[in-house]
Amino acid sequence: MVFVWVLIFIRLWPLPKSCSRVGSLEDDLTPATGDNAKIRVIHAAPDAPNVDVLANDTVLQPLENVPYFTASSYLTVPAGSYDLKVNITATPTTVIDLPATALNAGSIYTVIATDVLPAPLTPVPIVD
């Protein structure tokens, strides 16, 4: 088993389903089955507002209105190329843009949003 440690200040917000407060995260490195990939998102940008995570301009459920200091569980998605974006919740304002992102079958990914505004947030993609 692999653990990811993220040390950040705690804020108290209600979390979307399939999300948890960041502290220590247990990785589920069971490969995605069939023609699927797994992806997890961590909001680690302390001054960024709540965000929506979009795949091909559609909110990747349940990653809507995600507050700082949260991590999603791994989501299973069909393998393929995605235009991934992180927008400020309920706005067209994009703070991270990852066009033509390849998610390969059987692979597991974590994307961590870091940095501070007004600079663009920095995505840290990791192949788990």
Stockholm file with secondary structure:
# STOCKHOLM 1.0

chainA/1-128         MVFVWVLIFIRLWPLPKSCSRVGSLEDDLTPATGDNAKIRVIHAAPDAPNVDVLANDTVLQPLENVPYFTASSYLTVPAGSYDLKVNITATPTTVIDLPATALNAGSIYTVIATDVLPAPLTPVPIVD
#=GR chainA/1-128 SS CCEEECCCCCCCCCCCTTEEESSEEECCCCCCCTTEEEEEEEECCTTCCCEEEEETTEECTTCSSBCSSEEECCEEEESEEEEEEEEETTSSCEEEEEEEEEECTTCEEEEEEESCTTSCCEEEEEEC
#=GC SS_cons         CCEEECCCCCCCCCCCTTEEESSEEECCCCCCCTTEEEEEEEECCTTCCCEEEEETTEECTTCSSBCSSEEECCEEEESEEEEEEEEETTSSCEEEEEEEEEECTTCEEEEEEESCTTSCCEEEEEEC
//
